[in-house]
Amino acid sequence: MRKFLLLWLSLSLPALALAEPLRVFASVLPIQTFVQKIGGEHVDARVMVRAGFSPHTYDPTPQQISALAGAALYVRTGVPFEKAWMERIRAANPGMALLDARAGISLREVEAHDHDEDGHEAEHRQAADPHQGEHHAHGEEREQGLDPHVWTSPRLAIHMAGRIRDKLSELAPEHAAAFTRHHAALVAELEALDAELHRLLDPLPSRKFMVFHPAWGYFADRYHLTQVAIEHEGKAPGARGLAALIDQAKQEKIRVVFVQPQFDRRQAQQVARAINGAVVAVDPLAADYIANMRAVGRQFSQALQP
């Protein structure tokens, strides 16, 4: 019996080693969710920017950097912390594959303040179709001023999911059929979400919403809304710029200022008080992507009612 067990273990251990799931790091929680849904049991998906932290100022922990040494893949999205940390992430595991999930997507420019410090009109650019821009996701040097929050559009999330499926299949071809099945199930969920959001948001007569941090540009583009941002590239407006934003909100009957839980909401509260409105938290970084985006859709629909 003992000899049988030893023989079984000698034959099984190599197979067990081969069955070790791929360790994959994703920059933010929604992308980690996509990786885990597509990879299933064959993937150990981990996140770099932990829940409750801002991807603008995040510093990976020593434990995360150490864990990168055992990773097969890092999925990046161009969030700001990556600009400072990408070389160190690469150095932690030179053999680790890198995937920019945004490749093939035309990135939109982050909206500037509608009014500058002197109260003059500033340029305000928002692409009607995020697939038809001039800035493509291929090179860190071109990312300044471009919006990394691509996943807030379910349609663009479908594109990113396809790239994740393809990369996982490349790294673990023996599981490609499973990755394809899981990807198809995720795409069906995302398509249903997209249709639901269209039903909620398309009929609304009011199309402008105000946010503190401009994280919802791709969402706005997809559903033909206009994002009015208080903050721009980490900089809050001065007194005159803030007064101009308050005047704009009053003129356009904006009654809700959306804030991201990871950011200080004091300036958003100042605007909300001035317009006799409310501050509402919506999180573009929530892990449960489908449920969160449904909730976000309902919150936007309610806020934009006449």
C-alpha positions as CSV (number, residue, x, y, z in Angstrom):
1,M,0.0,0.0,0.0
2,R,2.8,2.4,0.9
3,K,4.6,1.7,-2.4
4,F,1.4,2.4,-4.2
5,L,1.0,5.7,-2.4
6,L,4.6,6.7,-3.2
7,L,4.1,5.8,-6.8
8,W,0.9,7.8,-7.0
9,L,2.5,10.8,-5.5
10,S,5.5,10.6,-7.8
11,L,3.2,10.6,-10.8
12,S,0.7,13.2,-9.4
13,L,3.1,15.9,-8.2
14,P,4.2,17.0,-11.6
15,A,0.6,17.2,-12.7
16,L,-0.3,19.2,-9.6
17,A,2.6,21.6,-10.3
18,L,1.3,22.0,-13.9
19,A,-2.2,22.7,-12.5
20,E,-0.9,25.7,-10.5
21,P,-3.1,28.6,-11.6
22,L,-1.6,31.5,-13.4
23,R,-0.9,34.4,-11.1
24,V,-2.1,37.6,-12.7
25,F,-1.9,41.1,-11.3
26,A,-4.4,43.7,-12.6
27,S,-4.0,47.4,-11.9
28,V,-7.5,48.1,-10.5
29,L,-10.4,46.0,-9.1
30,P,-12.7,46.0,-12.2
31,I,-9.9,44.6,-14.3
32,Q,-9.1,42.0,-11.7
33,T,-12.8,41.0,-11.8
34,F,-12.6,40.5,-15.6
35,V,-9.4,38.4,-15.3
36,Q,-11.0,36.2,-12.6
37,K,-14.2,35.7,-14.5
38,I,-12.4,34.8,-17.7
39,G,-9.7,32.7,-16.0
40,G,-11.9,30.9,-13.5
41,E,-10.1,28.2,-11.5
42,H,-7.1,28.4,-13.8
43,V,-6.1,31.9,-12.7
44,D,-5.1,33.5,-9.4
45,A,-6.2,37.1,-10.1
46,R,-4.8,39.8,-7.8
47,V,-5.1,43.6,-7.7
48,M,-2.5,46.3,-7.3
49,V,-4.6,49.2,-6.2
50,R,-6.4,47.8,-3.2
51,A,-10.0,48.7,-2.3
52,G,-10.4,52.2,-0.8
53,F,-7.2,53.5,-2.3
54,S,-6.8,56.0,-5.1
55,P,-5.0,54.9,-8.3
56,H,-3.6,58.4,-8.6
57,T,-1.4,58.2,-5.4
58,Y,-1.1,54.5,-4.7
59,D,2.2,53.0,-3.6
60,P,2.3,49.2,-3.9
61,T,3.2,47.4,-0.7
62,P,6.5,45.4,-0.3
63,Q,4.3,42.3,-0.2
64,Q,2.8,43.1,-3.6
65,I,6.1,43.8,-5.2
66,S,7.4,40.5,-3.7
67,A,4.3,38.6,-5.1
68,L,5.0,40.0,-8.6
69,A,8.0,37.7,-8.7
70,G,5.6,34.7,-9.1
71,A,3.2,36.4,-11.6
72,A,2.8,35.3,-15.1
73,L,1.1,38.5,-16.3
74,Y,0.4,42.1,-15.3
75,V,-2.6,43.8,-16.9
76,R,-2.2,47.6,-17.0
77,T,-4.7,50.3,-17.7
78,G,-2.6,53.4,-17.5
79,V,-3.9,54.7,-14.2
80,P,-1.6,57.4,-12.8
81,F,0.4,55.4,-10.2
82,E,1.6,53.1,-13.1
83,K,3.6,56.0,-14.6
84,A,5.8,56.2,-11.5
85,W,5.8,52.4,-10.8
86,M,5.9,50.7,-14.1
87,E,9.6,50.3,-14.4
88,R,9.8,48.9,-10.8
89,I,6.9,46.5,-11.6
90,R,8.8,45.3,-14.6
91,A,12.1,45.0,-12.6
92,A,10.3,42.8,-10.0
93,N,9.8,40.1,-12.6
94,P,11.5,40.7,-16.0
95,G,10.0,37.5,-17.4
96,M,6.4,38.5,-16.6
97,A,4.2,39.2,-19.5
98,L,2.6,42.7,-19.8
99,L,-0.8,43.4,-21.3
100,D,-2.1,46.9,-21.9
101,A,-5.8,46.2,-21.8
102,R,-6.6,49.5,-23.6
103,A,-4.6,48.6,-26.8
104,G,-6.8,49.2,-29.8
105,I,-9.0,51.8,-28.1
106,S,-8.7,55.5,-28.9
107,L,-8.3,57.2,-25.6
108,R,-10.3,60.4,-24.8
109,E,-8.8,63.5,-23.4
110,V,-9.8,64.4,-19.8
111,E,-12.1,67.4,-19.8
112,A,-10.5,70.7,-18.8
113,H,-12.4,73.0,-16.5
114,D,-15.1,74.8,-18.4
115,H,-13.8,78.0,-16.9
116,D,-10.2,78.9,-15.9
117,E,-9.0,80.9,-13.0
118,D,-9.8,84.2,-14.7
119,G,-13.3,83.1,-15.6
120,H,-12.6,82.8,-19.4
121,E,-13.9,79.9,-21.4
122,A,-11.4,77.1,-21.6
123,E,-11.2,74.5,-24.3
124,H,-13.6,71.6,-23.5
125,R,-13.1,68.5,-25.5
126,Q,-15.2,65.4,-25.3
127,A,-15.2,62.8,-28.1
128,A,-18.7,61.8,-29.3
129,D,-17.3,58.4,-30.2
130,P,-14.3,57.1,-28.1
131,H,-13.4,54.8,-31.0
132,Q,-12.6,57.7,-33.3
133,G,-9.9,59.8,-31.7
134,E,-6.3,60.6,-32.4
135,H,-4.7,59.2,-29.2
136,H,-4.1,55.4,-29.2
137,A,-3.0,53.4,-26.1
138,H,0.5,52.5,-27.2
139,G,3.2,54.3,-25.2
140,E,3.4,55.8,-21.8
141,E,4.8,59.0,-23.3
142,R,1.4,59.8,-24.9
143,E,-0.7,59.3,-21.8
144,Q,-0.5,62.7,-20.2
145,G,-3.9,64.3,-20.2
146,L,-5.7,61.1,-21.4
147,D,-8.4,59.4,-19.5
148,P,-7.5,55.9,-18.2
149,H,-11.0,55.0,-17.0
150,V,-11.9,53.0,-20.1
151,W,-13.8,50.3,-18.2
152,T,-16.6,52.7,-17.3
153,S,-18.0,52.0,-20.7
154,P,-19.4,48.4,-20.8
155,R,-18.8,48.3,-24.6
156,L,-15.1,49.1,-24.1
157,A,-15.0,46.6,-21.2
158,I,-16.0,44.0,-23.8
159,H,-13.0,45.0,-25.9
160,M,-10.7,44.7,-22.9
161,A,-12.2,41.3,-21.9
162,G,-11.3,40.0,-25.4
163,R,-7.7,41.1,-25.0
164,I,-7.5,39.4,-21.6
165,R,-9.0,36.1,-23.0
166,D,-6.4,36.2,-25.8
167,K,-3.5,36.8,-23.5
168,L,-4.5,34.1,-21.0
169,S,-5.0,31.6,-23.9
170,E,-1.5,32.5,-25.1
171,L,0.0,31.9,-21.7
172,A,-2.0,28.7,-20.9
173,P,-3.1,27.3,-24.2
174,E,-4.3,24.0,-22.5
175,H,-7.1,26.1,-20.9
176,A,-8.0,28.2,-24.0
177,A,-11.4,26.5,-24.4
178,A,-12.3,27.3,-20.8
179,F,-11.2,30.9,-21.2
180,T,-13.3,31.2,-24.4
181,R,-16.4,29.8,-22.6
182,H,-15.9,32.1,-19.6
183,H,-15.3,35.1,-21.9
184,A,-18.5,34.4,-23.8
185,A,-20.5,34.4,-20.5
186,L,-18.9,37.7,-19.4
187,V,-19.6,39.3,-22.7
188,A,-23.3,38.3,-22.5
189,E,-23.5,39.9,-19.1
190,L,-21.8,43.1,-20.3
191,E,-24.1,43.3,-23.4
192,A,-27.1,42.9,-21.1
193,L,-25.7,45.7,-18.8
194,D,-25.1,48.0,-21.8
195,A,-28.7,47.5,-23.1
196,E,-30.1,48.1,-19.6
197,L,-28.1,51.3,-19.2
198,H,-29.3,52.5,-22.6
199,R,-32.9,51.9,-21.5
200,L,-32.3,53.9,-18.3
201,L,-30.4,56.8,-19.7
202,D,-31.4,57.3,-23.4
203,P,-34.8,58.9,-22.6
204,L,-33.5,61.5,-20.2
205,P,-34.0,65.1,-21.4
206,S,-31.2,66.4,-19.1
207,R,-27.8,65.2,-20.4
208,K,-25.2,67.0,-18.2
209,F,-23.9,65.8,-14.8
210,M,-21.3,67.2,-12.5
211,V,-18.5,65.2,-10.9
212,F,-15.6,66.1,-8.7
213,H,-13.1,63.8,-10.4
214,P,-13.6,63.2,-14.1
215,A,-13.7,59.4,-14.1
216,W,-16.9,58.9,-16.1
217,G,-16.0,60.3,-19.5
218,Y,-16.2,56.9,-21.4
219,F,-19.5,56.2,-19.6
220,A,-20.8,59.6,-20.7
221,D,-19.6,59.1,-24.3
222,R,-21.3,55.8,-24.5
223,Y,-24.7,57.1,-23.3
224,H,-24.5,60.5,-24.9
225,L,-24.1,62.4,-21.7
226,T,-21.8,65.3,-20.8
227,Q,-19.5,65.2,-17.8
228,V,-18.7,68.6,-16.1
229,A,-15.7,68.1,-13.8
230,I,-14.7,70.2,-10.8
231,E,-11.2,68.8,-10.6
232,H,-8.8,68.5,-13.6
233,E,-5.6,66.3,-13.6
234,G,-5.5,66.4,-9.8
235,K,-6.0,70.2,-9.5
236,A,-9.1,71.8,-8.0
237,P,-10.2,75.1,-9.5
238,G,-9.5,78.4,-7.8
239,A,-12.1,80.7,-6.3
240,R,-13.2,82.2,-9.6
241,G,-13.2,78.9,-11.4
242,L,-15.3,77.3,-8.6
243,A,-17.8,80.3,-8.7
244,A,-18.1,79.8,-12.5
245,L,-18.9,76.1,-12.0
246,I,-21.5,76.9,-9.4
247,D,-23.1,79.4,-11.9
248,Q,-23.0,76.8,-14.6
249,A,-24.7,74.2,-12.4
250,K,-27.4,76.7,-11.4
251,Q,-28.1,77.7,-15.0
252,E,-28.3,74.0,-16.2
253,K,-30.3,73.0,-13.1
254,I,-27.7,70.4,-12.0
255,R,-28.7,69.2,-8.5
256,V,-26.3,66.4,-7.8
257,V,-22.5,66.4,-7.6
258,F,-21.1,62.9,-8.0
259,V,-18.0,62.0,-6.0
260,Q,-15.6,59.1,-6.0
261,P,-15.2,57.5,-2.5
262,Q,-11.4,57.6,-2.8
263,F,-11.3,61.4,-3.0
264,D,-11.9,64.2,-0.5
265,R,-15.4,65.4,-1.0
266,R,-15.2,68.8,0.7
267,Q,-15.1,70.9,-2.5
268,A,-18.0,68.9,-4.0
269,Q,-20.0,69.6,-0.8
270,Q,-19.2,73.3,-1.2
271,V,-20.7,73.2,-4.7
272,A,-23.7,71.2,-3.6
273,R,-24.5,73.6,-0.8
274,A,-24.3,76.5,-3.2
275,I,-26.8,74.9,-5.7
276,N,-29.0,73.5,-2.9
277,G,-28.1,70.0,-4.2
278,A,-26.7,66.8,-2.9
279,V,-23.4,64.9,-3.0
280,V,-23.7,61.3,-4.2
281,A,-20.9,58.7,-4.2
282,V,-20.4,56.6,-7.2
283,D,-17.4,54.3,-7.4
284,P,-15.7,53.5,-10.8
285,L,-13.3,51.1,-8.9
286,A,-15.8,48.7,-7.4
287,A,-14.9,45.0,-7.6
288,D,-18.4,43.8,-8.5
289,Y,-18.5,45.5,-11.8
290,I,-21.9,44.4,-13.2
291,A,-23.9,45.2,-10.0
292,N,-22.0,48.4,-9.4
293,M,-22.6,49.7,-12.9
294,R,-26.3,48.9,-12.7
295,A,-26.4,50.9,-9.4
296,V,-24.5,53.7,-11.0
297,G,-27.0,53.8,-13.9
298,R,-29.9,54.1,-11.5
299,Q,-28.1,56.9,-9.6
300,F,-27.4,58.8,-12.8
301,S,-31.0,58.3,-14.1
302,Q,-32.4,59.6,-10.8
303,A,-30.0,62.6,-10.8
304,L,-30.8,63.6,-14.3
305,Q,-34.6,63.6,-14.0
306,P,-36.2,67.0,-14.8
